[in-house]
Amino acid sequence: MAVIPETERNTVWEQIPANEIVAPENKEEISEIIAGAYRDRKTVLPIGGGNDLFTANKQFDIGIDLKNLASCFRHTPEDLTATFPAGMLFSEAQGKLEESGQWIPLNPPENGTSTVGGIISANRFGPRRHRHGTARDWVIATTVVNGEGKIVKAGANVVKNVSGYDLNKLYIGARGTLGILLDISFKLAPIPEKRITFRACFSTPEEALGMSNQINNSPVEVEALTVVKGRWAAAKANHWWVLIELMGTEQSLADQSTILSSILEKSSANRWGEASKEDTQYYWKTTQLGNNEASPPIAEATISIPKSKVEQLVYNFSEGKPDCSLKILPASGSVIVKLTEGSDRSTFVDQISEMDGTVEIIGSGVSSVKDRWPVAPPSLSLMKHLKKHLDPHGLFAPGTFVGGI
């Protein structure tokens, strides 16, 4: 096991508030580290690619970099299952599966530095959530080091497994606060033969969301349905764009395109057509939150809200704000909003809470847990109960998650 001196820490490590950073090379070494931390009452911080890492200005005893733990890849193409080490890059995992015409049906925006464990710990997703759901729909087994340093497994490497409690779900989105993910097993899907994306421009959010609802109920194989405006629209214009990604065979897509074209032709769209690959990548990319002199500091809020309230929320945030920026997955109840330095975050948060939503804010002005997760979820008391039982001594990233978990 390598202990990383401060003089040799890389860009990610330099940002880690840990007294010591280690890079274990196998599961047994991680188990020993956690067993020692349990004995000595030391705190630990799991480190993946560092993209979603949030430390809430806390100081930790040990930072554990998982990238060396990348050797337990297993793929069974005939069963549509695969197991990946938590430290493997997510892009590398998808690349390995692509050789067999398969993939993990998640497309979170990432720059190639996110790890499999990081994606699952943060429960990241992309526009194709519309059809494929989230990690909770695809993770079938996990291997974890628990709060006593023991290696424990949950689930099984089979697609249909309904026996016992599905403990895998506890670690998805837990941000490393319940244990350290060692490896994760997924059920897989075949890569579609072809994809095409249409885009349509509308003048109002009501028109755009109304068209999204119509398309969602039409007989086409929609893989992703997204409404964007502002910084997520290529022209950054004061218009609302609907992006519709279709999937299937050549013949199937030809038939679907005919149906979709008929719907859009009869709509109130200012213009519409098939989007180029470059346009599609621009619309769906993640926001770059790095600030510079040419652009004011911003933050990005990811909101989860009942689907029935999406239109009202979008209307509230866009009324009288022609320069607003939003990215909406209407069928999933997910809305991403750009917050500028002068945004009234208190009113913003109150509106989300009144609509029974939750929100995570990243970027400028976010330094505490309350800043990042300003609305307590209804399940907070249960989450604290689970934390107490799975990590009784508070070893794993204490105080860095919603509610101070």
N, C-alpha and C positions, 0 to 999 in steps of 0.2 A: 504493500500500500504506500502510495506516495503522499508525503506531507508537503504542501506547496508553500515555500518561503514567500514572504511579502514581496521580496525583490523579483520574484519570478511569476507573479500573478498576472493572468491575462486580463483583457478588457472587462470580461464578465466578473472575474474574481475581484478586480479592483473595487467593484461596487458592493461587494458583500461585506456587511458589518459583522464579521466573525473573527474571533480570536485566533482560530486555526482553520485552515481549509485542507481537506484530505480528498484524495481521488482513488477510492478503492477499486480493485480490479475483479472482484468476484463477490458473490452473495455472502459468503462466509465472513469476509472482511467487514462488510456492512453490518452484519449481525453482531460481530464482536464490538464494533464501534458503538452501536446502540445499547448493547448490554452494559458496556462501560459507562455510557452516559446515564443509563438507568441507575446504575450503582452509585455514580458520583453526582447525580442530580444536575447534569449538564444539559443545556438546550442545543438542539441541532436544527439546521436549515438545509433541506434538500435543494440541490441546484441542478437544473437541466440546461436549457438554452439561455435562460435568463430573460426571456421575452415577457413573461407574465409574473416575474418575481416581484413581490411586494413585501417589504420588511417593516413598514410602519414605523420607521426610525428606531427599531429595536436593535439591541446588540446580542449576538448569539455566541455560544462557546465554540461550536464546531459547524463549519459549512461542509456539506458532503456533495462533491461533484460526481454525477452519475454517468458522465460520458464515456468513461473507460469500461463501464458495464454494458457492453454492446456485442456479446458473443453468443447469446442463446436464441438465435433465430431458427424457428421451425415453421415450415410451410407444408401443408397437405392440400394441394390443389384439388384433388378429387373430392375432398370433404368441404371445400370452401372455408378452411380455417387456417389461421397462422398465429404464431406467438412471437412477440418482439421484446427485446430488452428495453427497459424504460429509457436507457441512455442513448438509444439509436435515434438518429435524426428521422423525423417523420417523413421528410422527402425521400430519404434513402429507403425507408420501409415501403413506401408506395412504389418506388422504382423497382424493388425486388419483386413485388407482386405483379407489376406491369408485364414482366417477362412471361407470365403465365396468363395474361389477359384478365387479371383480377385486381381489385382495389379495396381499400377500406373506405366505405361510402361517407367520408367526411372530407370537406374541402375548406378547412379554416384558413383565413388569410394569414400567411406567414412568409418570411423571407428566406427560408431554407435553413434557419438555425434552431428551429423549435424541435424538441425531442418528443418521442412518442409519449413518454411519461408526463411531460409538460402539457401537451395537448389534452391528455386525459385528466390530469389534475386540475386544469383550468376549465375543462368541459368546453373547449372552443369548437365552433362550427362555422360554416359558411352558407352561401345562398342555397346550396343543394339540400339544406335541412328541410326545405319545402317537401321534398319527396322521401328523403332517406332518414330524417330525424337527427338525433344527436348520438353521442358516444354511448349513452344508456341503451340504445337500440342495437349496438354492435359489439360491445365488450361482453365476452362470455366467461372469462376466467382471469384471475389476478394472483400474483405472488407478491406478498408484502412482508416487510419486517415490522413487527408491531412494537408497542411501547416497552416491552420487556426484552427486546432484541431477538425474539423468536421469529423464524421464517414460517409464515402461514399461507395457505392457499385457499381460494374460494372459487367456486364454479368448476367447470370442466371444459375440455377442448372439443366439445361437440355442440352442434348448432341447437339441438333440442335437448334441453336439460332443465327440468322443472322440479327436481327434488330439493327439499330444504329451502332455507332462506337464501335469497340472492344477495349475498354480502358484497358482491362486486360494485353494486351501485353506491355503496358508502364512500368509496374512494374517488369516484368520478366527480370532479368539481370541488373536492375537499382542500385543494391548494396545499397538499402535503402536510396537513395538520393532524391527520389520523394515523400516519405511518409512512413508510417509504416504499413506493412501488418499485419492484424489481423487474417483473415482466408482466406483460398484458397479452391476453389471447383475444382474437377477434373472429367473428364470422365475417365472411367476405362476400363480395358481389362481383359478377362479371362486368368488365368494362363495356359500356355500350358501344355498338359498332360505329355510331356517329352521333355527334351533337351539333345543333345549330341554335343560334340565338336571334330572336327578333327584338326590336326596340320600337317603342311608340311614344311620341311626345304629346303631353297634355298641358292645358293652361292652369288647371286647378287640382288640388289633391283629391277632391271629391271625384273628379273625372278619372283620375289615375287609379284610385282605389276601387272605384266602381268597375272599371275595366278589369282590374286584377281579379275581382270576385267573379266576373263573368267568365273569364278565361279559366279560372280554377274549377269552375263547374262545367266546362266544355269537354268534349270527348277527345282530348289531346294528352299525350304523355308528358306533362310538365315536370321537369326535373328541378327547375329553380324559377321562382317568380319574385322579382324584386322591384321596388319603387325607389328611385333615387332623385335627389335634387341637390344643387349647390356643389360642394367640393367633390362629391361622388359622381357628378355628371361631367362628361368630357368638356363640354362648352362652358361649364359653370354658369349656365344661364338661369333665368327666373322661370324655368319650366320644370315640369314633373315628367320623368321618364319611367316607363314600365319596361322591364327587361324580362323576356320569356325564353327560357332555355328548354328546348325539346330534345328528346333522346330516342334512339331506336335504330332500325335498319334503314337502308337507303330508301326502300319503297315505303316503309312506314312513315319516314320523315317527309317524303313527298306528299303523302296523303294528309298528314298532320298540318303541313305548311299550307295546304289548300284550305283546310278548315280555319286555321288561325288567320290567314289572309282575308277570308270572308268576314270574320268577326271584326278585324281591325278596319277593313274597308267601310263598314257600316257604322263605325264608332265616331266619336268627336275628336279623334287624334288629329293634331296639326300636321303631322307627318309620321310615317312609319316605314319599316323595312327590315331586311336582315342585317344584323350588326356584324361588323368585321371582328376578327380576333382581337385586334388592338383595342377596339372600343369595349369589348367584353371584359378584357383584363383591367381596363381603367375603371369601369363601373364597379367592379367587384373587389378591387384592391383594398387593402387595409389602409387606414389613415396613417400618414407619417406625422407623428406628434413632435418631432424635433423642431425646436423653435429657432428662428434666426431674426436678424434685424428687419428683414423684408416682410415678415409676417408676425402678427401679435401672438402671444401665448394662447394656446387653446387647450381644451380638454374634450374628451369624447365620452358620452354617456350611453351605455348599452342598457336598454330598458326591456324588461319582460312584463307583459301585460295581457289580460284576457283578450282574446281575439275580437270579441264583440266591442271592445273599447278602443281599438287601434285608430279608427277614423277620428274619433273625438280627440284623442291625444294628439294626433298629427295636426288637426285643425287648431288646437290650443297653442301648439308650438310654432305654427306657421302663420297664423293670422296677423296681418300687419307687419310681417317680417319677410320682405321679398328676397333678402340675402341669406335666409336660413339654409342650413344643410342637414339633410336627413337621408338615411338609408333604411328601408322598411322591408321586412319579410312579413307581409300581412297575414298569410295563412299560418304563421308560427307565433304571432303575437310578439315579434321582436322588432324594436325600433332603435336605431342608433342616431344620436343627435350630436352635432358639434356645438360645444359651449365656448364662447369667446371669453376674454378676460372680464368683460363688463356684464356677463350674464348674471341674472338674478337667480342664483342657485337655490336659495331658500324657497322661493315661489315655485320653481321648477320641481323641486323634491316634494313639496306639499301636494302638487297636482298629481304626481305619480302615486303617492301614498293614497290619496282620495280615490284613485281608480283601481286600488288593490294591486298595484304593480310593484316591482322591485327594480333597482338600478345599480349598476356599477360604473363608477367614473374613474377614468385614467387621464393622466396628463397634467397640465398646469394647475397648481393650487391643491394638489392631492398629496397629503403627507401622513394623514392619520386614517385609522380604520373607519372612523365616522365620515371622513371626507370621501373615502372610496365606496363605502356601502352605507349611504345615509338613510336608507329605509330598511328597518328590521323585517326579515321575512317571517311569516306566521309560524314557520317551523323552527325558529331560533331556539326555543327551549329544548326541543328534541335534539337539535344539533349540539347544544351544550351538554346534554345528557350523554350523547354518543362519545363526545370528546372526553368526558370524564371517565368513561368505562374503557375506551380503546387506548387512551393515552393518559392514564391516571396521574402521572407526575408532570404532565405538560411539557414533554420533551420536544415535540415536533412543532417548530415555527410558532411558538405561543404568542398570542396577541396580534396576529397578522391577518386574521380573517374576520368576516362579518360578525358583529357583536363582540369583538375582542377575543374570539376563540383562538 
